[in-house]
């Protein structure tokens, strides 16, 4: 199969265009079903230079692609969109992301569209993400939600390691399926493993397995809702007073959409806050996220809400 790579090193605001390494055609009829899928990797490093965060190293292989970095304001924080032009993951795909945010840098990550996982009668679709946040650095991780199609099989591992003084905002959301097509909780299996390790070796863990072939396929009270989401805000140098004030603010925001969004905020085993959300509709989930995110940015850094571009 065709394979493409893109890479750059130490160039501010520049991502090299993809370079095709091979144009050899493969007769897909001769490819065994179990070998279908792509092994794609994305590697990124960020550093702060002259008051501005830049991409110092990047490497990606198909189907990953990078758009040029964007600066949304004058804070020096860099905004990066992670793009999978193939439209989603099929059975056998093994995608990975490795990201390092060096000391003092500020990075905001998102994606232009939802992460779709297509039906598979065999292999699992896999996405492994390893994030490292340096001393005094900030990583705001806000990808779009995952949509597991009926009959899909998906496994995600997202592990983050934080250095002293760093702050991480980590968002993860999953739809019940293609709601407009009447697909709700119809995927075959879904496994999600989130772990955030702080500089003091404290660990925040969220892990669940939903398997329709066993009693692990039940989602309990969430079955009546169409979206489930988690937002973790973690930082070891934020004062207890700030965390307490922010917790009360978020609790008040969560009460603003009764019947449309159900949520709660609590203090996890590491310095920070854990917010869990259930929503009936995508726009309600987005509105709630934006309100909470704006409150977090204001409380931690006295920053305005991030107005994202998706192109």
C-alpha positions in Angstrom: 0.0 0.0 0.0 1.1 3.6 -0.6 2.9 5.1 2.4 3.7 8.7 3.0 5.6 10.6 5.6 5.9 14.2 6.6 8.6 15.6 8.9 10.3 18.8 9.9 12.9 19.8 12.5 13.5 23.1 14.2 11.4 25.2 11.7 9.1 27.7 13.3 5.6 27.5 11.9 6.6 25.1 9.1 5.4 21.6 8.4 6.9 19.8 5.4 4.5 18.6 2.7 4.0 14.8 2.6 6.6 12.9 0.6 5.4 9.8 -1.2 7.9 7.0 -0.6 6.3 4.3 -2.7 3.8 4.2 -5.5 3.7 0.4 -5.8 0.2 -0.8 -6.4 -1.2 -3.7 -4.4 -4.0 -6.0 -5.6 -6.3 -5.7 -2.7 -7.9 -9.0 -3.5 -4.6 -10.7 -2.6 -4.3 -9.0 0.8 -5.5 -11.2 3.7 -8.3 -9.7 5.7 -6.3 -9.8 8.9 -3.6 -7.6 7.4 -5.9 -4.8 6.4 -5.3 -1.6 8.3 -2.5 1.0 8.6 0.3 1.5 11.1 0.5 5.3 11.4 2.5 7.3 13.8 2.6 11.0 14.7 5.5 12.4 16.7 5.6 16.0 17.9 7.9 18.1 20.1 7.2 21.7 21.2 9.5 24.2 22.9 9.3 27.9 23.9 11.5 30.3 22.0 11.5 34.1 22.5 8.2 34.0 24.3 6.5 31.8 21.7 5.8 28.1 21.5 7.0 26.5 18.3 7.1 23.0 16.9 10.7 21.9 17.1 10.3 18.4 15.7 7.6 16.6 13.8 7.2 13.3 12.1 4.1 11.6 10.7 3.2 8.6 8.6 -0.1 8.0 6.8 -2.9 8.4 7.6 -1.7 11.2 10.1 -1.3 14.7 8.7 -0.5 18.1 10.3 -1.8 21.5 9.4 0.5 24.4 10.0 0.5 25.7 13.6 -1.9 28.5 14.5 -1.6 31.3 17.0 -5.0 32.3 18.3 -3.9 35.2 20.4 -0.8 37.1 21.7 0.0 34.7 24.6 2.5 32.7 22.5 0.5 29.5 22.9 0.4 27.3 19.8 -2.7 25.6 18.5 -2.3 22.4 16.5 -4.9 20.4 14.6 -4.4 16.6 14.3 -5.8 15.4 11.0 -6.7 11.9 9.8 -7.8 12.5 6.2 -8.9 8.9 5.8 -12.1 9.7 7.7 -11.7 7.2 10.6 -10.3 3.9 11.8 -10.9 0.5 10.3 -10.2 -2.9 11.8 -6.5 -3.5 11.9 -5.5 0.2 12.1 -2.8 0.8 14.7 -2.4 4.6 15.1 -0.1 6.2 17.7 0.7 9.7 18.9 3.8 10.6 20.8 4.0 14.2 22.0 6.5 16.1 24.2 5.8 19.6 25.4 9.1 21.0 26.8 9.6 23.3 29.7 7.5 26.4 29.7 5.7 25.8 26.4 1.9 26.1 26.0 0.2 23.9 23.5 -3.5 23.5 22.6 -4.5 20.4 20.6 -7.7 19.6 18.7 -9.0 18.0 15.6 -11.2 19.2 12.7 -13.8 16.4 13.1 -15.0 13.5 15.1 -12.9 10.3 15.3 -14.9 7.6 13.6 -14.4 3.9 14.2 -15.9 1.7 11.4 -17.4 -1.7 11.7 -15.0 -4.6 11.9 -15.7 -8.3 11.7 -12.1 -9.2 12.9 -9.3 -6.9 14.0 -9.6 -4.2 16.6 -8.9 -0.6 15.7 -6.1 0.7 18.1 -5.0 4.2 19.1 -2.1 4.7 21.5 -1.3 8.1 22.8 1.7 9.1 25.0 2.0 12.6 26.2 4.9 14.2 28.2 4.5 17.7 29.7 7.7 19.4 30.9 8.2 21.7 33.9 6.0 24.8 33.9 4.4 23.7 30.6 0.7 23.6 29.7 -1.1 21.1 27.5 -4.7 21.6 26.6 -5.9 18.4 25.0 -9.3 18.8 23.3 -9.8 16.4 20.4 -13.3 15.9 19.0 -15.4 13.0 20.3 -15.1 9.4 19.1 -18.1 7.8 17.2 -18.0 4.0 17.4 -20.1 2.7 14.5 -22.3 -0.4 15.0 -20.2 -3.5 14.9 -16.9 -1.6 15.6 -14.1 -2.6 17.9 -11.9 0.1 19.4 -9.1 0.2 21.9 -7.6 3.5 23.1 -4.7 4.1 25.5 -4.0 7.6 26.5 -1.1 8.0 29.0 0.3 11.4 30.2 3.3 12.2 32.4 3.6 15.6 34.0 6.7 17.3 35.3 6.7 19.7 38.3 4.8 22.9 37.7 3.0 21.7 34.6 -0.7 21.8 34.0 -2.8 19.5 31.8 -6.4 19.8 30.6 -7.5 16.4 29.1 -10.8 16.0 27.4 -12.2 12.6 26.2 -15.7 12.1 24.8 -17.5 9.2 23.2 -20.8 9.1 21.4 -23.3 6.2 21.7 -22.9 5.7 17.9 -24.4 7.3 14.8 -27.4 8.7 16.6 -29.2 10.0 13.5 -29.1 6.5 12.0 -30.6 5.0 15.2 -27.3 3.3 16.2 -27.0 3.6 20.0 -24.5 1.5 22.0 -24.4 -1.0 19.1 -20.6 -1.3 18.8 -19.1 -4.8 19.5 -16.5 -3.7 22.1 -14.9 -0.5 23.3 -11.9 -0.2 25.7 -10.6 3.1 27.0 -7.5 3.5 29.3 -6.6 7.0 30.5 -3.8 7.6 33.0 -2.2 10.8 34.2 1.0 10.5 36.3 2.1 13.6 38.2 5.7 14.6 39.2 5.0 13.2 42.7 4.1 9.8 41.2 0.4 10.4 41.9 -1.8 8.6 39.4 -5.2 9.4 38.0 -6.8 6.5 36.2 -10.0 6.0 34.2 -10.4 2.6 32.6 -13.5 0.9 31.2 -14.3 -2.0 28.9 -17.6 -2.4 27.2 -18.0 -5.8 25.4 -21.4 -6.6 24.0 -20.7 -10.4 24.1 -20.5 -10.3 27.9 -22.2 -8.5 30.8 -19.4 -5.9 30.4 -21.4 -4.5 27.5 -23.9 -2.8 29.8 -23.5 1.0 30.3 -26.0 1.3 33.2 -27.4 4.7 33.7 -25.5 6.1 30.8 -27.6 4.1 28.4 -30.3 6.7 28.3 -27.8 9.3 27.1 -26.1 9.8 23.7 -22.7 11.1 24.8 -20.3 10.4 27.7 -17.3 12.6 28.5 -14.5 13.3 30.9 -12.5 16.4 31.5 -9.5 16.2 33.8 -7.7 19.4 35.0 -4.4 18.5 36.8 -1.6 20.7 38.1 0.6 20.4 41.2 1.3 24.1 41.8 -2.2 25.4 41.7 -3.3 26.4 45.2 -6.1 24.5 47.1 -8.0 27.8 47.3 -8.1 28.1 43.5 -9.2 24.5 43.1 -12.0 25.0 45.6 -13.2 28.1 43.9 -13.1 26.5 40.5 -14.9 23.4 41.7 -17.8 25.6 43.0 -17.9 27.5 39.7 -18.0 24.4 37.6 -20.7 22.9 39.9 -22.9 26.0 39.2 -22.3 25.7 35.4 -23.3 22.0 35.5 -26.7 23.1 36.9 -27.5 25.3 34.0 -28.9 22.6 31.6 -31.1 20.3 33.6 -32.4 17.4 31.6 -30.0 18.0 28.7 -26.7 17.5 30.4 -26.0 15.6 33.6 -22.6 16.1 35.2 -20.5 16.2 38.4 -17.2 17.6 39.5 -15.0 16.0 42.2 -11.4 16.1 43.6 -9.3 13.1 42.3 -6.3 11.5 43.9 -4.0 14.0 42.3 -4.0 17.8 42.5 -6.9 19.0 40.3 -10.5 18.3 39.3 -12.4 15.6 37.5 -15.5 16.5 35.6 -17.8 13.8 34.2 -20.6 14.6 31.7 -23.6 12.9 30.1 -25.5 14.7 27.3 -28.5 14.1 25.1 -27.2 16.1 22.1 -23.8 17.1 20.7 -24.4 20.8 20.8 -25.4 20.7 24.4 -22.2 18.8 25.2 -20.1 21.3 23.3 -21.8 24.3 25.0 -21.2 22.8 28.4 -17.5 22.0 27.6 -16.9 25.6 26.3 -18.4 27.1 29.5 -16.3 24.9 31.8 -13.2 25.3 29.7 -13.6 29.1 29.8 -14.0 29.0 33.6 -10.8 26.9 33.9 -8.7 29.2 31.7 -9.9 32.2 33.6 -9.2 30.7 37.0 -5.8 29.2 36.3 -4.2 31.8 33.9 -6.7 34.7 33.7 -7.0 34.0 29.9 -10.0 34.5 27.6 -11.8 31.5 26.2 -10.1 29.8 23.3 -12.0 30.4 20.1 -10.9 27.4 18.0 -10.5 27.3 14.2 -11.3 23.9 12.7 -9.6 24.3 9.3 
